[in-house]
Amino acid sequence: MTECGSDHCLTCSDEAVPMRVRDVRPDAVAICDDGSEVMTDLLGPIAPGDVILVHAGTALSRLAERPEGVLP
């Protein structure tokens, strides 16, 4: 499987959105800073403060560093 290396979905070329995780529920759903609920099954364990790339309500990748100017 190829890992996401940019801010675009490898399957459909749609743009993924970076979001910061505020809370994680036991059912592998992250609550992000904007209140969005995101499925995180593809990532494994995540924690509040992690920044993830989200497409269609699913986290595709965890970002190692915050892209400049994207999130506070």
VOSE-746983 format. One line per 5 residues: for each residue x, y, z of N, C-alpha, C. Coordinates in nm, 4 decimals, padded with zeros to 6 digits. Layout:
<recs>
X Y Z X Y Z X Y Z ~ ... .
</recs>
This chain:
<recs>
00.0843 -00.1186 00.0000 00.0000 00.0000 00.0000 00.0881 00.1239 00.0000 ~ 00.0540 00.2202 -00.0804 00.1287 00.3445 -00.0884 00.0767 00.4426 00.0152 ~ 00.1690 00.5044 00.0864 00.1313 00.6013 00.1887 00.1059 00.7370 00.1247 ~ 00.0146 00.8136 00.1818 -00.0106 00.9480 00.1304 00.1153 01.0316 00.1496 ~ 00.1598 01.0929 00.0432 00.2797 01.1736 00.0513 00.2526 01.3197 00.0232 .
00.1296 01.3551 -00.0036 00.0953 01.4942 -00.0297 -00.0397 01.5228 00.0342 ~ -00.0984 01.6342 -00.0031 -00.2282 01.6684 00.0542 -00.3423 01.6313 -00.0397 ~ -00.3208 01.5344 -00.1266 -00.4260 01.4889 -00.2180 -00.4483 01.3390 -00.2038 ~ -00.5728 01.2959 -00.2186 -00.6085 01.1549 -00.2112 -00.5467 01.0809 -00.3304 ~ -00.4769 00.9717 -00.3039 -00.4136 00.8956 -00.4111 -00.5145 00.8266 -00.5008 .
-00.6323 00.7972 -00.4482 -00.7323 00.7245 -00.5253 -00.8073 00.8139 -00.6231 ~ -00.8563 00.9262 -00.5776 -00.9413 01.0078 -00.6634 -00.8865 01.1480 -00.6898 ~ -00.7697 01.1785 -00.6376 -00.7032 01.3084 -00.6549 -00.7759 01.4242 -00.5879 ~ -00.8790 01.3968 -00.5095 -00.9428 01.5045 -00.4341 -00.8498 01.5475 -00.3224 ~ -00.8687 01.6688 -00.2782 -00.7838 01.7237 -00.1751 -00.8227 01.6702 -00.0381 .
-00.7227 01.6327 00.0409 -00.7440 01.5956 00.1799 -00.7241 01.7212 00.2643 ~ -00.7871 01.7246 00.3801 -00.7838 01.8424 00.4656 -00.7092 01.8082 00.5943 ~ -00.6068 01.8856 00.6307 -00.5405 01.8614 00.7589 -00.6306 01.9057 00.8730 ~ -00.6405 01.8218 00.9759 -00.7230 01.8533 01.0930 -00.6490 01.8089 01.2182 ~ -00.6655 01.8855 01.3249 -00.6035 01.8505 01.4530 -00.7046 01.7731 01.5380 .
-00.6586 01.6632 01.5964 -00.7419 01.5773 01.6807 -00.7576 01.6413 01.8185 ~ -00.8834 01.6558 01.8613 -00.9139 01.7108 01.9936 -00.9380 01.6001 02.0957 ~ -01.0054 01.4920 02.0512 -01.0396 01.3812 02.1404 -01.0520 01.2548 02.0560 ~ -01.0340 01.1394 02.1195 -01.0475 01.0117 02.0499 -01.1445 00.9246 02.1283 ~ -01.2485 00.8760 02.0592 -01.3456 00.7866 02.1230 -01.2969 00.6426 02.1132 .
-01.3485 00.5536 02.1990 -01.3081 00.4124 02.1963 -01.3417 00.3405 02.0652 ~ -01.4358 00.3932 01.9865 -01.4746 00.3281 01.8615 -01.3906 00.3741 01.7422 ~ -01.2691 00.4258 01.7691 -01.1746 00.4699 01.6657 -01.2267 00.5892 01.5856 ~ -01.3046 00.6738 01.6497 -01.3517 00.7971 01.5874 -01.2845 00.9135 01.6594 ~ -01.2208 01.0008 01.5797 -01.1574 01.1202 01.6353 -01.2539 01.2368 01.6255 .
-01.2538 01.3201 01.7266 -01.3259 01.4464 01.7237 -01.2187 01.5526 01.6996 ~ -01.2337 01.6265 01.5914 -01.1343 01.7263 01.5544 -01.1723 01.8638 01.6081 ~ -01.0781 01.9574 01.5995 -01.0986 02.0914 01.6549 -01.2245 02.1598 01.6036 ~ -01.2629 02.1319 01.4788 -01.3829 02.1969 01.4242 -01.5109 02.1201 01.4563 ~ -01.5015 02.0128 01.5377 -01.6174 01.9335 01.5763 -01.6457 01.8153 01.4845 .
-01.5697 01.8021 01.3758 -01.5899 01.6905 01.2828 -01.5577 01.5569 01.3487 ~ -01.6366 01.4547 01.3139 -01.6096 01.3183 01.3568 -01.5433 01.2465 01.2402 ~ -01.4264 01.1865 01.2665 -01.3454 01.1271 01.1611 -01.3105 00.9830 01.1973 ~ -01.3327 00.8911 01.1037 -01.2941 00.7514 01.1243 -01.1421 00.7410 01.1141 ~ -01.0802 00.6686 01.2081 -00.9344 00.6596 01.2111 -00.8838 00.5157 01.1994 .
-00.9673 00.4239 01.1555 -00.9309 00.2826 01.1478 -00.8031 00.2564 01.0676 ~ -00.7748 00.3371 00.9675 -00.6592 00.3146 00.8806 -00.5269 00.3551 00.9456 ~ -00.5333 00.4323 01.0543 -00.4115 00.4868 01.1128 -00.3580 00.4120 01.2325 ~ -00.4374 00.3371 01.2996 -00.3936 00.2791 01.4265 -00.4115 00.3827 01.5359 ~ -00.3396 00.3649 01.6470 -00.3590 00.4567 01.7600 -00.3233 00.6012 01.7254 .
-00.4103 00.6921 01.7650 -00.3841 00.8350 01.7526 -00.4130 00.8993 01.8868 ~ -00.3694 01.0238 01.9021 -00.3853 01.0924 02.0305 -00.4268 01.2372 02.0060 ~ -00.4900 01.2991 02.1060 -00.5212 01.4407 02.0944 -00.3942 01.5197 02.0633 ~ -00.4086 01.6144 01.9719 -00.2951 01.6945 01.9289 -00.2360 01.6485 01.7964 ~ -00.2603 01.5217 01.7584 -00.2123 01.4728 01.6297 -00.2799 01.5500 01.5175 .
-00.2080 01.5713 01.4088 -00.2642 01.6336 01.2892 -00.2762 01.5242 01.1843 ~ -00.3972 01.5092 01.1296 -00.4254 01.4028 01.0341 -00.4780 01.4622 00.9041 ~ -00.4576 01.3896 00.7948 -00.5174 01.4286 00.6667 -00.6485 01.3552 00.6525 ~ -00.7567 01.4286 00.6259 -00.8911 01.3719 00.6231 -00.9530 01.3912 00.4853 ~ -01.0105 01.2838 00.4339 -01.0839 01.2880 00.3074 -01.2113 01.2076 00.3264 .
-01.3253 01.2674 00.2959 -01.4556 01.2007 00.3036 -01.4807 01.1387 00.4404 ~ -01.4424 01.2092 00.5465 -01.4692 01.1623 00.6824 -01.3787 01.0510 00.7306 ~ -01.2714 01.0226 00.6563 -01.1785 00.9163 00.6928 -01.0372 00.9730 00.6993 ~ -00.9658 00.9424 00.8074 -00.8269 00.9849 00.8194 -00.7408 00.8952 00.7307 ~ -00.6655 00.9578 00.6412 -00.5812 00.8830 00.5475 -00.4373 00.8715 00.5934 .
-00.3903 00.9702 00.6673 -00.2501 00.9732 00.7058 -00.2326 01.0645 00.8260 ~ -00.1285 01.0373 00.9029 -00.0902 01.1245 01.0138 00.0251 01.2101 00.9629 ~ 00.0214 01.3389 00.9893 00.1295 01.4278 00.9466 00.2378 01.4307 01.0528 ~ 00.3631 01.4180 01.0079 00.4754 01.4228 01.1016 00.4963 01.5639 01.1525 ~ 00.4749 01.6607 01.0651 00.4889 01.8003 01.1030 00.3699 01.8785 01.0499 .
00.3420 01.9885 01.1141 00.2327 02.0757 01.0707 00.2759 02.1525 00.9475 ~ 00.1973 02.1456 00.8387 00.2293 02.2288 00.7224 00.2199 02.3767 00.7593 ~ 00.3171 02.4546 00.7188 00.3192 02.5977 00.7510 00.1937 02.6674 00.7015 ~ 00.1311 02.7451 00.7873 00.0174 02.8257 00.7497 -00.1141 02.7501 00.7381 ~ -00.1161 02.6207 00.7717 -00.2393 02.5435 00.7557 -00.3193 02.5397 00.8852 .
-00.2524 02.5099 00.9954 -00.3196 02.5023 01.1248 -00.2470 02.5913 01.2255 ~ -00.3195 02.6461 01.3202 -00.2543 02.7293 01.4241 -00.1707 02.6449 01.5178 .
</recs>
